[in-house]
Amino acid sequence: MNTTASLDDVYRVMYNDHHDPFQVLGPHSMQLDGKPCLVIRAFIPDAENVAVVVPVRKRAAAGKKGKPSPTKTTLPQEKEYPMEKIHPNGFFEVVIENQKDVFQYQLRKTTLSGSIETFHDSYSFMPTLTDFDIYLFNAGDNHKIYEKLGAHYAEVNGVGGVQFAVWAPAARSVSVIGDFNRWDRRFHAMRVLGSSGIWEIFIPGLPEGSLYKFHVKTQQGFVLDKTDPYGTEMELRPRTAAKVNFLQGYEWHDQEWMERRAKEDKFSKPMSIYEVHLASWKLGENRDWLSYHELAEQLVEYVKKCGYTHIELMPVSEYPYDGSWGYQVTGYYAPTSRFGTPQEFMYFVDYCHQNGIGVLLDWVPAHFPKDIHALALFDGTHVYEHADPRKGEHMDWGTYIFNYGRSEVKNFLTGNALFWLEKYHIDGLRIDAVASMLYLDYSRKEGEWIPNQYGGRENIEAIEFLKHLNGVVHHYHPGVLTIAEESTSFPGVTHPLDQHGLGFDLKWNMGWMHDMLEYFSKDPIYRSHHHDKLTFAAWYAWSERFLLPLSHDEVVHGKRSILDKMPGDVWQKFANVRLLYSLMYAFPGKKLLFMGGEFAQWTEWNFERELDWALHDFEYHQGIFRLVQDLNSIYKQQAALYEEDFAHTGFEWIDFSDRANSIISFERKSKEARETLIAAFNFTPVPRNGFRVGVRHEGAYRELLNTDASVYGGSNVGNSGEVLSDPMPWNGRDHSVLLNLPPLGALYLKKK
């Protein structure tokens, strides 16, 4: 071959084996025979002929007195430099003598079929990532890495196109493949930027909507076609390519919401969450998924009717397997295409905000699936995960665990959290499976885990990552909530970072949930023996900032629905549900209820079908729905039920010791006790007429709620709307009221 390049470099380019094809291809200033020249090389496998095309501007014809006519412009012309075909595989070269400066040019190829195409040469452009971008990423601190890696619009030297960048530190070579180059790895081989592990290339003129992947060749010579870890849109499963989407073109209308969110005290506001799985909440007429637009209109209307303050979406980051419910993520930066485009998801969130509904996102940084097209073994080595399965695999779940000690992995996850908050205005992140992150021996037997450097079981790298995550999120978005699904007694989950806490805003109170469901599953005749289940949560209620969850996890895998867990006949089952919900809304902590619970669905949740909406037509289910509506309304109206959730001053027992009757009563207080509310609960099906409860002040007490009201499906045992206090000391208080406590019922009372 007659070429100015080394033959080794030429063959490495042709066989997609060069770590930096820019060293060979594109323009290169050289000295040949002592004279300056410009050498331009191109590798275009489908070309028969190629020419370098240079625009040349020629002055217009002269006007009077030899000056250019002001009415005529300069006319562009082209100069062509035919390239020599050095190798039949499609390697071309031209030497332009007496030209030492690199100039802007295009390539014009003629294919074997005779078609002609003119385009800018990707190998004539410099990288767009700066050294500082790369330094921050390798240090784990590039907080807008989602604007650097992946596929982004760029304009270089006045030419628009798409800049591609991917981190694959152990790869031998990487190419961009897509529908624009017939998925052929030879056309757009990338270069690695020094020792950063980042590969990049600029492809001029590429339109938005193009499908692409990264073709990775490992050090051993194996090839992998990988979805972009930073891809902002994905194909609908089972297809796995990313789609170029610049996330432009949507105009937000939630400025008022965002400004208010940043100023408000998020801890002293009511928070009642409706947890939703979008694919199975409701289906369309043809039993297909609702779109983001349809969900916005139908779901938001329903949530407002119920009275919730927030929606929590089970994971919407792209995932291939429906049965994972979204918890096996392959596209961390892409809202699932099941329901529409990223811009349509923006509309969904915006619509929620305009209607006064917050949006929380279930986020999964604890593990990721082994699907070979995604993060697993990304460059043929363990890039995102630990190599040792004793630290890098969840055997129970069949997934990999992120390597939280690797700076670039930490940056990937932190950047992802900020991405959802910045690009989609998400109001909070519920971090899934935090307990599995905190402990090295989580769900492992002896010998299946590696102790930390101090010999302990705590995952120090994960702990530091969570602290870093919470610090960064709250720095940029102080009004946003981070919520930990953490099921152990790990100390300080919601404590501030400067007090050695993890820095979360809220923690799921799994202990309360397990105690309540175990207690309510007991036949009332045995409940007196389990009275401590009712009262134990109050002993630790202020050790963390808690959220009380009745989530999807409690109504699947044979656990039965909330309604079906309850003992007794049909009437008692519904009465128990009403009692449980009223207890949750009165007890300190924010609230969460999974979809279907608001009308007491009989069957377990099934991700393959919609909720049993027909149950709304039946009286008992209507009663539960009305109760949830009223609970949400009372909860939002009564400051005593939410202002002091996280301080002992907001709660006081009246009587927690009546084990024989299975009755408890307590008082909730607003800040500075401006408002108070009394709640009393009877956990047996026996009406307790003339039951005395102590109160602090004399006067009339209005019945804000009676779960036994007939409108809820109850038997109407109550107090005719209000009771007058007696000057009889009781329960350590100067006054008392004589109540008719309904069977399996709850009362909320407030002094008039």
N, C-alpha and C positions, 0 to 999 in steps of 0.2 A: 504494500500500500504506500502510495506517495502522499505522505501527510507530514505536517509539522509537529503533530502530537506524537507521543510515544505510543507504540503499538499496544503495549500493555494497557494504557489508559483507554485507548479506543475499544479494545475488546471488553474491558470492564464496563464501559458505558453501554455497549451493544448488548451485553448479557446481564444488564441490570445489576451490576456488582460493584458500583463505584460509590464511595461514601460522599463524594462531592463532585457530581458531574459538571458543575459550573467551572471547575478547573480545566475541563476539556472543551465543553460546548460554549457557545456564545462568542462574544468578541474578546480578542486578546491582542494587546500591543506587543510587538516583537521587533527584533532586529534580524534581518536575513541578508547575508552578504554585506553586512555593515550598513544596511539601509533600513530606515524605519518602515514598518508595514503594519497593517491591521489584518489579523487572521480571524475569520468567523467560521465556526463549525456548527453543524446541526446534525442531529440524529432523528430522522423522520422515516420510519420503516415503510410507510405506505406511499412514499414519493418516488416518482420516476425522475423528475427534474426539480431542482430547487434554485431559486435566485434570491439574492439579497436585494431588497428594494429600498431606495433612499429617496425621500421626497426632496425635490430641489425647487426653490422658488425663483421664478423669473420675473423681472420687472416688466410692467406693462409698456406698451408702445409710448414713445415720447409725444408730448403735446407741443404747443407753441413754444418757441424759444428753447427747445431741447429739454423741457421739463416734463416729467411724467404727467399724464392726463389725470386731473383730480377725480374724474368720473370713472376711471378704470382701476381695477385692483391688480395686484400681482397674481400671476397665474401659477398654480402648483404644477410641477412636472416631476417625473420619476426618473431615477437612474437605476439601472439594473446591473448587478454583478452576478453572472451565472456561477453557480457553485459546481465544483467537480464531485462526481460520485466516487468517493474513495473506496467504498465497500458496497457490494450488492445488497447488503442488509439494510442500507439506507443511511450510511454515514457520508455527509457532505462537507466540503471545505472550500473556502475561497480565500486567496491572499490578495489584499488590496495594497499595492505598493505605494510608497511615499505618503502613507497615511498613518500618523502616529496617534491621533486622538480617536477615542471611541465616540461614535455618533449614534443617534437613534435611527433604527431601521426596522423593516419588516421582512418577513420571509414569504415568498410566493412559491407554492408547491403545485406541481402537476402530478396527479396520481396516475396509476397504471390504467385507470378507466378513462383518463382524459379530463377529469374535473380539475378546476383551478381554484385555489383558495389562498388568500393573502391574510397574514396574521402577524401579530407582534411575537417576538421570540421570548419565551419565558426566561431563557438563559442570558438575556441581556439586561436583567434588572437586579439591583442590589437588594439585600434583605430589608424588610420593613421593621423587624424586631430590633430594638436597640440593645446595647450591652447592658443597660440598666434594667430593662425588662427581663432579660435573661438572668441577671444577677439576683433580682428579687425572687424570681421563680425558683431558682436553685436553692435560695435561702428559705423558701416557704412563705414569703411575705408579699407576693404580687397579688394584691387584693382584687385587681381587675384582670386576672389572668384569662377570664372568659372573653376578653376583648383582644387577646393576643394569640392564644392557641385556638385551633379549630379552623373555621372558614369565615373570612370577613372581607367585606368590600374594602378595597384600597385603591388609591390613585397614585401611581408612581410615574414621575416625569410626564404628567398630564394624561396618562393612559389609565383607564379604569379597568378593574378586574377583581379577582378573588385571591386573597392571600391565604395560603394553607400552611398550617404549622401543627406539628404533633410531637409529643415526647415519646421517644422509643430509644432509650440510652444504649441498649445492647444490640440494636439491629445492625445488620451488615449493609442493608440498603432499604430505602422506603420510597414508594411512588404513590402519586395520587391516581386512582383509577375511577372512571365514571362513565356515564352515558355519553359524555362529550368526547371521549377518546376510545370508545368501544371496549371499555374495561381492560385496556391494554397497558400493562405496567411500563412499557418501553417509552411512552410518549412524555410523561411528566415525572421523571425521576427527581427526587428531592435532594437537597444538600443538608448535611448536619452542621450546625453552628458551633464550631469549636468542640469543647468537652461538655457542652450543656446537655447533650442528649436530645436537643430539639432539632427536628428536620423541617425545612420550609421550602416553599416555592410560590411564586406569583404567576397566576395564569390570567393573562389579559383577556378582556372581552367575554369572560365566562358569565352566562346569565344566571340570575337568581332562580332557584328551583331545580338546578342541576343536581343529579344524584351522584354520590361519590362514596368511596371508601379509601382506606390506606392499605396498600399492598406492602407487606413487611416481609423482607427476607432475613431469616435468622442467621446467626453466626455458623450454624451447622448446614445452612443451605436450604432449610425448609421454608415454605412460603405460607403466609397467613393473610387473609383479606379481613381487615379490621374496620369496624364502625368507629367513627370519630368520637373519642371520649368527650369532646367539647361540642359535638354536633347539636345544633339548636332545633332541628326538626328531623324526624325519622320517618321512613316508610311504614305503612301499616303492616303489622305482623301477618304472615311469617317472614316477609321480606325485611331485610336488616340494613339497607343502605341509609346513609344520612342524606339530607337534602339541604342545599345551600339556602339559608334564610337569614337575612341581615337584621331581622326583628324590627324593621322600620315600617312606617305607614299607619300605625295605630295612634290615634289621638285620645289621650286619657281625659276623663272628666271627673276625677275624684280628688281634685286639689283640696277641697274643703275637708274631706275625710282624712287625707294624709296630714294636713296641717293640724287638725284636731288630735289625731292619734299621737303626734309628736309632743303635744303639750300636756295631755291628760295623765293623771296618775293611774296607770294601768292596773294597779293592785287593789284600788278601792272602788273599782267599777264592777257592775254585775257582768258575769260571764257564764252564759249558758250555751253549750256547744252541741250542735247536731252533727254527729259523725256519719259520713256518707261514703259509700262505694258507688262511684258514678255509673259504672257499667251495669249495676243491678238495682239501682234505686227505682227507676221506671224505664220501660222500653217504649219504643215508638209503635206506630200502628202495624208495621210489618215485623214486629218483634226484634227490631234492630236497635242499636244504641241511639240515644238522643245526642244531638250535637251540642257543642259548648253554648251555642246561641239558644237552643231549645232548653237546655239545662238552666241557663241563666234566667229565663223567663218563668219556667215552671217550678224549678227548685226554689228560687228566691221567693216567689209568691207563697209557696208552701211553708217555707221557713219563717217568713213574716207572719203567716197565719198561726203558726205554732207559738211564735213569740220568742224564738231563740235569738241570741245576740251574735253568734258565730256559726260558721260551717267549718268542720274539719274534714278535709278530703283525704281519704286513704290514698296512697301514693299515686301521683299522676305522672311522675317521671317515666319515660318510655320503658316498657317491659315486654318481653315476648310471650310469656306464658300466662294465660288468663288465670290459671289456678293458683298463681302466686299472689293474686289480689294486688299486685303492684310492688310487692316487697322484694322481688328479685330484679333489680334495676339494671338495664343495659345502656340506657341513654339518660345520664344524670342531668344533662342540660336541656332536655327536650320534653315538653309536655306530650303525653301520649297522643298519637295521631288517630286513636280510636274515635275521638269525638271532634276532631277538626285540627286547624292550624294553630301555631303559637299565637298569632294575632287574634284568633277567635277565643283562645283561652284568656288573653288579655281582656277581651270584651266581657267574659264571664266574671273575672275578678272586679273589673270596673263597675259592672252592673250591680254586683253585690254591694260594693262600697256606696254607690249612689242610692241604694235602698237601705243603708244603715246596717249592713251585715258584714262582719269581719270574716276573713278567709285564712284559715290555718292549713298548713300543708304537712302531711305525714312524710318525714324525710328519713332516708335509710343509709346512714354512714357506717353501720355496724358490719355489713357484709355485702357481697355481690356474687352473682351466679357464675358458674363455670362455663357458660356459653362461649364457644371458641371465637365467635365473631366480635366479642366485646372486650372487657378489661382483662380477663383471665389470660395469663401468659402472653402479655401484649406483644412483646418483641421476641417471644420464644423463651423468655426468662420470667421470673417472678418480679414484675415491675411494680404493680399496685399491691400485691399480696406478699406475705412472708413465705419464704421457700420451705421452711420447716412446718409440716402439717400440724405439729403440736402447738404451733402458735398461729398458723396461717389458714386453718380450715375449721369450719363448723361442721362436725361430723353429723350432728342431728339434722341439719338443714341442707347439707350437701352444697355448701357455699364457701367462698373464700373470705378471709378477714383482711381488711386493709392494713397495710404496714404504716401505722401512725407515726413511727419514728423517722420515716423518710420525708424529707422536706417537701419534695415535689408532690407526694401523695397528700400530705397535709394541705398544701396549697390547692390541689385539685378539689378537696372537700370543702375547705373554707371558702374558696372562690365560688363553689357551687351554692352554698348557703346564701352568700351575698348576691349571687346572680338572681335567685328567685325573689329576693327582697327588692332588688333594684329594678329588674326588668319586668317583673310581674306584680309588684306592689303587695306581695304576700305579707300578712299581718303577724304571722308567727309560724314557727317550725316545731312540730312535735317530733322529737328525735326518738326513733324506734330502737328498742332493745339495748338501752344504755347499760343495763346490768351485764350483758354479754361483752361489752367493751371494757368494763371496769375490772373484770376478774379474769386472770389467765387460766383459771381452772373451771371456768363456767361450763357446766354440763360435761365435764371431763372426769374420767376415773384416774386413780393414782397411776403415775407413769405416762399419762397422756398429755401432760402440760409441762412447761418450762418455767421455773420460778424466775422472778425478777432479780436484778443484780444484788438485792438485799436478802434474797431468799424468800421473799413474800409472794403472795398470790395476786397482788394488785398489778394491773397493767399500767405501769407508770407512763409509758408513751401515749396510751389512749387518754389517760387522765390529763396529761399536759395538753393534748390536742383539744379536748373538750373545754378546758380553761381558755385556751387560745381562741377557740371558736366563739365562745360566749363573749369574750372580751372584744373581739373584732366586730361581731354582730351588733353589740350594744353601743360600740363607738360610733358606727355609721348610722345605726337605726335604733335610737334609744327607746322608741315607742313600740318596737317589735317584741314579741314574746318568744322565748325559747322554753320548751316544755319537755321534760325528761320522762320517758317511760322507764322507770327504774324500780325494780321490785324487791330490792334488798334494803338493808339498814345502813348502806354506805353513808357516812356522815357528811353533812354540808353540801348536799346536792344543789340546794337553792341559796346557799350562803354566798355573800359577795366574794369576789376574787381576792380582795385585800384582807379578807378574814379566812383565807385558806380554803374557801369553798370552791365549788365547780362553776358557780356563776349562772346557773339556770334561773329562770323566773318562776317556774312551777314544776312540780313533780307529781306524777300520777300516784294517788294513794291506793296502791294495790292491796295493802293490808286491810284498809277499810272495805274495799270491794270484796275481798275473799271472806272477811268476817260477816259482812251483811248477807252475801249469797248463801253462806253456810248456815247462818242463823235462820234465814227465811225459808230454807229448804226443810227445816224441822217442823214436825207436827206441833201446833201450839201447846199441846199437852206436855211436851218435853222442853219447851222453850225456857222455862224457869231454871233449868239446869245449864243453860248456855247464855245466861244473862250477861256475862262478861263480854261476849261477842259484840253486844250493843254498845258497851261503854268503853271498851279498851282504846278505841281510836282517839278518844278525848285526852288520854294520857300523853300522847305524842303529837297532838294536832298542830302545835306551834313550833315543833322542832324543824319543820320545813314549811314552805308555802305549797299547799297541796291542792290538787284538782281531784275531784271524786269521779271516777270513770265507771260507767256501765257500757263497755265497749263491744266491738265486734268479736273480740276473742272469747267473750263469755257466752256466745250464742252459736257456736260452731263445734264441729268435731265431736258430736254426741253429748255436748253439754246441755242441750235443749235451750229453748227460748226462755226469756225472763218469766213469761207467764207460765210456761210448762214446768219450770223449776218449783213452782209454788205448790204446797200441799193442800189437801182438802178438796171439796167439791168445786164446781165451776164458780159459784158465788164467792167462795173463800179465796180461790186463786186470784180473781180480779181484785178482791179487797186487799189481798196481800201486796199486789203490784201497786195499788194506790198508796198503801202504807209505806212501801219501800221508797217510792218516788218522793212522797212528802217528807220522809226522813232525810233523803239526800238533799233536798232543797233547803231544809232548815239547818243542816249540820254545816259547820265551818268548812269552806273550800269552794272552789269554782266547780261547775257541773258539766258533765258530758254524758250524752245518751246516744246510743247507736240507732240508726234508722230502723224503723219497724217497732222499736220499743215504745214510740209515742202513741201507738194505738194497740199495743200488746199483741204482736203477731204470735200465732200459736206455734208455728213451725220454726225450726232453726233457719238462720240465714243461709241462702244458697246463691253463690256468686253467679250462677248460670241463669237465674230467673229474677224477675222483678219482685218487689214486695207484694204481699197479698192485699192489694188495695181494696178488694171487695169487702174486707172485714170492716171498713168504715161504715158499711150499711147496717151493722149489727149493734144493738143497744149497748152491750157491755163494752165493746171496743170504742164506740162513740164516747162512752163515759170516760175511758182512759184518756182519749184524745182531748176531751174538754178539760180534764184535770191537768194535763200537761200544759195546755194553753193558760189555764188559771194560775198554775204554779209559776210559769214564766212571767206572767203579768204581775203577780204579787211580789215575786222575787225582784223584779226591776223597780217596783214602786216602793219597796220597803228597804231603806238604807241599812236597817239593822241586820238584814240578811246577807249583806255583801261588803259593807265598808270596812269592817274589822275582821275579815276572814283570817288574817294572819297574825292576830294578836289575842292573847288570853283575855284582854279586856272586852272582847266582842262576844264572849260566851260564858255562861255561868249555869251550872247544874241547879235545878230546883230539887229534883229527887232522882237519883240514879240507882237507889238501893232496893226498890220494890220488886224484888226477884219473884216473890210468890204470885203477884198479879201480872208479872211481865209488863210493867208500865214504867215509862221514863218521862221526865219533863225537864225542860231547860229554857233558859232565857237567852235571846240574841240581842246585841246592843250595837247601835251605830257609834261613830266616833263621839267621844265625850258623852256617851249615853244619851244623846239628844232624843233618840227614838229607841224603844225596846219592843220586843215581840216575844210572846210566850208560846211554846210548842209542847204539846202533850200527846203521847202515843200509847195506844193500847194494842198489844201484840197477841191478844187472844180473841176468839170469836164471841166472848161473853161481854155484853154491855156492862159498863161500870157506872151505874146511876148514883148520883150523890157522892162522887169522888172529889175529895178536897185537894186543892193545889194552892200552895202559898204564893202570894203576890206582894210587891213592895208598897203599892199605893192603893188607897181606897178609890172606889168609883166604878163606873160601868166598863166592862171589857167586851169589845165587839169580836164576833167570830169571823175572822178574815177567811178561814178555810175550814171546811168539815168534809173530809174525804168520804164520809158515809152519806153525803147528800144524794138524793135520788137522781139528780142530774148527772152524777158520775156513775150511777148504777148501784148506789148504796141503799140502806134501809131507813134512812132519814132519822136516825137517833142523834139528837143534838140538843142545843140550848136555845132554840128559837132566835138565834142571831146574836144574842148577847147575854151576859150574866153580870150581876152586881156583886161587889166584894162584901165580905163580912169582916168585922173587926176582930177576927179570931186568928191569932198567930199560928203559923203553920210553915213547915219546912224552913224554919229559921227566918221567916219574914213576918212582918207585923200584921199582915192581912191575908185573906185567902178567898178563893172562889170555889163554889160547889158546882162541879161539872157533871154532865152526863157524857161519859166517854163512850163513843160508839164502838161496836165490835170491829176488831181489826181495822181500827180507824185512827185518824190523827186530827187534832185541832190546832189551828193557829189563832191566837188571841192577841188583841192590841187594845190598850186602854184608850177610851174615847176622850 
